[in-house]
Amino acid sequence: MIGNLGKIAKNVATGFFNKTLNRLRGAGISTDSRLVQARAKWSGRSDKTDWRVRLQVPDNSPIARFFDFENNELMKPLAEAGGIFWPLTPTMQIQHSANYNPMAQTHSNLPFQAYQNSQIESLSIIGEFPVQNSEDAKHWVATVNFLRTASKMFFGQDDKDGLKGNPPPILHFYGYGDHMFNKIPVVISSFNVELRQGIDYISTKQHNTPYKQLNGPDEGFFMNAEGEDQTWAPSLSNISCVITPIYSRESMKNFSMKKFVNGELNGKGADQIGFI
């Protein structure tokens, strides 16, 4: 009897373990022979379309030359994606609204509702960012720097790109395939980075630029041992972002209710942006 119970318990545990590994593999997490060796994957899978939630710099735009992902050591981890993405499935809040103005009528129990307009509210994205090694830490630092940059206008002394005076850049929002969010023009309204207490931090080095010593050669403790840039990234943090869809008057002229209901305005065309 005891031997049979042991076999049943072993079979249950094995089935649970295998199901867990299958879920991890389906989520893009590589596993070794033991569950404790599972590692989150930051890179996309080559055999499938990338459907992760992400913000990208529009192709062939002056903004792409400004970020210069390939030659900017700080932003280079974002070169493959052309922007940032949430490595784990984030929480999202999406709201559409149709606005009506109540028109009060004399000697009437109920007002008439006069349609005013429809609109898409700002989208809220909240997701966790795991950092397991120095390469992940580089990606985390680049992501935060991207959000800092993309939420500021072009202002200051350097005007070699001819962008001085422009507002924060318009980005393209993607996520969950063609008929959810595909090439949606958005701007970053706000973002928040949660640095939690009681977790480990992992160091990373972006490039070999020495820090400037503050008070002479005796102040060496303001530099790390190798004299290189060093940043510490949390092993787990929350990065939330509020983005607002933004459409030009010209793009709104090309809107068609018939095409929209048929899924033809999903941003798949070369010169087409996505409507939601």
C-alpha positions in Angstrom: 0.0 0.0 0.0 2.8 2.4 0.9 4.6 1.6 -2.3 1.6 2.4 -4.4 1.1 5.7 -2.7 4.7 6.6 -3.4 4.3 5.8 -7.1 1.1 7.9 -7.3 2.8 10.8 -5.6 5.8 10.5 -7.9 3.6 10.5 -11.0 1.7 13.6 -9.8 4.9 15.5 -9.1 6.3 14.5 -12.5 3.2 15.6 -14.4 3.1 18.9 -12.6 6.8 19.5 -13.3 6.4 18.7 -17.0 3.4 21.0 -17.4 5.3 23.8 -15.7 8.2 23.4 -18.1 5.9 23.4 -21.1 4.3 26.7 -19.9 7.8 28.2 -19.5 8.8 27.1 -23.0 5.6 28.5 -24.5 6.3 31.8 -22.9 9.8 32.0 -24.5 11.8 31.0 -21.3 14.6 28.6 -21.9 15.0 25.7 -19.4 17.7 23.2 -18.5 17.1 19.9 -16.7 16.0 21.6 -13.5 13.3 24.2 -13.0 15.5 26.4 -10.9 17.8 26.9 -14.0 15.0 28.7 -16.0 16.1 32.0 -17.5 14.0 34.7 -19.0 14.7 35.5 -22.7 15.1 39.1 -23.7 15.6 38.4 -27.3 12.8 37.5 -29.8 12.3 34.0 -31.2 13.5 33.7 -34.8 10.8 31.2 -35.7 7.8 33.3 -34.7 6.5 36.8 -35.2 7.4 39.2 -32.4 4.1 40.0 -30.7 5.6 41.6 -27.5 4.4 45.0 -26.3 6.9 47.5 -27.5 7.6 51.1 -28.5 9.7 51.6 -31.6 11.3 54.6 -33.3 9.7 55.0 -36.8 11.8 53.7 -39.6 13.7 56.2 -41.9 12.8 59.2 -39.6 15.1 61.9 -38.3 14.4 60.5 -34.9 16.1 57.2 -35.8 19.3 59.1 -36.8 19.1 61.1 -33.5 19.0 57.9 -31.3 21.7 56.3 -33.5 21.4 52.9 -31.8 24.3 51.3 -33.6 26.9 53.9 -32.7 25.5 55.0 -29.3 27.1 52.7 -26.7 24.5 53.6 -24.1 21.5 52.8 -26.4 23.1 50.0 -28.4 21.2 47.2 -26.5 18.0 48.6 -28.2 19.4 48.4 -31.7 17.9 45.0 -32.6 14.4 46.0 -31.5 14.6 49.6 -32.7 13.2 50.8 -29.3 12.0 49.3 -26.1 9.8 46.3 -25.2 8.4 44.7 -22.1 10.2 41.3 -21.7 7.3 39.9 -19.6 3.6 40.2 -20.5 2.5 43.6 -18.9 -0.8 44.7 -17.5 -2.5 47.1 -19.8 -5.6 49.3 -19.5 -7.3 50.4 -22.7 -10.4 52.6 -22.8 -12.5 53.9 -25.7 -15.3 56.4 -25.1 -18.1 58.0 -27.0 -19.1 61.4 -25.6 -22.7 62.7 -25.6 -24.1 66.1 -24.4 -27.5 65.9 -22.6 -29.9 68.4 -24.0 -32.6 69.3 -21.4 -36.1 69.7 -22.9 -38.9 71.7 -21.4 -41.7 69.6 -20.0 -39.8 66.4 -20.5 -38.8 63.6 -18.1 -35.6 62.7 -20.0 -33.0 64.7 -21.9 -32.0 64.1 -25.5 -28.4 62.8 -25.9 -26.5 64.7 -28.6 -23.4 62.9 -29.8 -20.3 65.0 -29.6 -17.3 62.8 -30.4 -15.5 59.5 -29.9 -12.0 59.2 -28.5 -9.3 56.8 -27.4 -8.1 57.4 -23.9 -4.4 57.1 -22.9 -3.1 53.6 -22.6 -1.5 52.5 -19.4 1.2 49.8 -19.5 2.7 48.3 -16.4 5.2 45.5 -16.6 8.0 43.8 -14.7 11.6 43.9 -15.9 13.8 41.1 -14.7 17.6 41.5 -14.7 19.7 38.4 -14.3 23.2 39.4 -15.5 25.2 42.4 -16.7 23.8 42.1 -20.3 20.3 42.4 -19.0 21.4 45.3 -16.8 22.7 47.1 -20.0 19.2 46.6 -21.5 17.5 48.0 -18.4 19.7 51.1 -18.4 19.1 51.7 -22.1 15.4 51.3 -21.6 15.2 53.9 -18.8 17.4 56.3 -20.8 15.1 55.8 -23.9 12.1 56.8 -21.8 13.8 59.7 -20.4 14.8 61.0 -23.8 11.5 60.2 -25.6 9.5 62.3 -23.0 11.5 65.5 -23.6 11.4 68.1 -26.3 14.4 69.0 -28.5 15.9 71.9 -26.6 19.4 73.2 -25.8 22.6 74.1 -27.5 23.2 71.2 -29.9 21.2 71.7 -33.1 23.3 69.7 -35.6 20.3 67.4 -36.3 18.0 70.4 -37.1 15.5 69.2 -34.5 15.7 72.0 -32.0 12.3 73.3 -30.9 10.5 70.1 -31.8 8.2 68.5 -29.2 8.9 65.0 -27.8 9.0 62.4 -30.7 6.1 60.3 -32.0 6.8 56.6 -31.6 5.1 53.5 -33.0 3.3 51.2 -30.6 3.1 47.4 -31.3 1.7 44.5 -29.4 -0.2 41.2 -29.7 -0.4 41.0 -33.5 -1.8 42.7 -36.6 -5.3 43.4 -35.3 -4.5 44.6 -31.8 -1.8 47.2 -31.8 0.2 47.6 -35.0 2.1 50.7 -35.9 0.0 53.0 -33.7 1.4 56.5 -33.5 1.8 57.5 -29.8 3.5 59.9 -27.6 4.7 59.2 -24.0 2.6 61.2 -21.5 4.4 59.8 -18.5 6.5 56.9 -17.2 7.4 55.5 -13.8 10.3 53.3 -12.7 9.8 51.5 -9.4 13.0 50.7 -7.6 12.0 48.3 -4.9 13.7 47.8 -1.6 15.2 44.5 -0.4 16.3 43.2 -3.8 19.7 42.7 -5.4 21.4 45.1 -7.8 23.6 44.0 -10.8 26.3 46.2 -12.1 27.0 46.9 -15.8 29.4 49.0 -17.9 28.1 50.8 -20.9 31.4 52.1 -22.3 35.0 53.0 -21.3 34.6 56.6 -20.5 36.4 57.6 -17.3 34.6 59.6 -14.6 35.9 63.0 -13.9 37.5 63.2 -10.5 36.0 66.0 -8.4 38.8 67.3 -6.3 42.1 65.9 -7.7 43.9 62.6 -7.9 43.2 61.7 -4.3 39.5 61.4 -4.9 39.8 58.1 -6.6 36.8 56.7 -4.8 34.6 58.6 -7.2 35.7 56.1 -9.9 35.3 52.3 -10.0 38.3 50.1 -10.0 38.7 50.0 -13.8 37.9 53.6 -14.4 34.9 52.8 -16.6 31.3 53.9 -16.6 29.3 51.7 -14.2 25.6 51.6 -13.4 23.6 49.4 -11.1 20.3 47.9 -12.2 17.7 46.2 -9.9 17.3 42.5 -10.4 13.5 43.1 -10.6 11.6 46.3 -11.1 8.3 47.7 -12.5 8.3 50.1 -15.4 5.0 51.7 -16.2 4.3 54.0 -19.1 1.2 56.1 -20.1 1.1 56.6 -23.9 -1.4 58.7 -25.9 -2.4 57.8 -29.5 -1.9 60.8 -31.7 -3.2 61.2 -35.3 -2.5 64.0 -37.7 -5.3 65.7 -39.6 -4.1 64.2 -42.9 -4.3 60.7 -41.5 -7.8 61.3 -40.1 -8.9 62.3 -43.6 -8.0 58.8 -44.8 -10.1 57.1 -42.2 -12.9 54.9 -43.5 -15.5 53.2 -41.3 -15.9 50.4 -43.8 -12.1 49.8 -44.0 -11.8 50.0 -40.2 -14.5 47.3 -39.6 -12.9 45.0 -42.2 -9.5 45.4 -40.4 -7.9 47.2 -43.3 -6.6 50.1 -41.2 -4.3 48.0 -39.0 -1.1 49.6 -40.1 0.3 46.9 -42.3 0.7 49.0 -45.4 4.0 50.7 -46.1 2.6 54.2 -45.7 -0.2 53.3 -43.4 -0.5 53.9 -39.6 -2.7 51.8 -37.3 -6.1 52.9 -36.0 -7.5 51.6 -32.7 
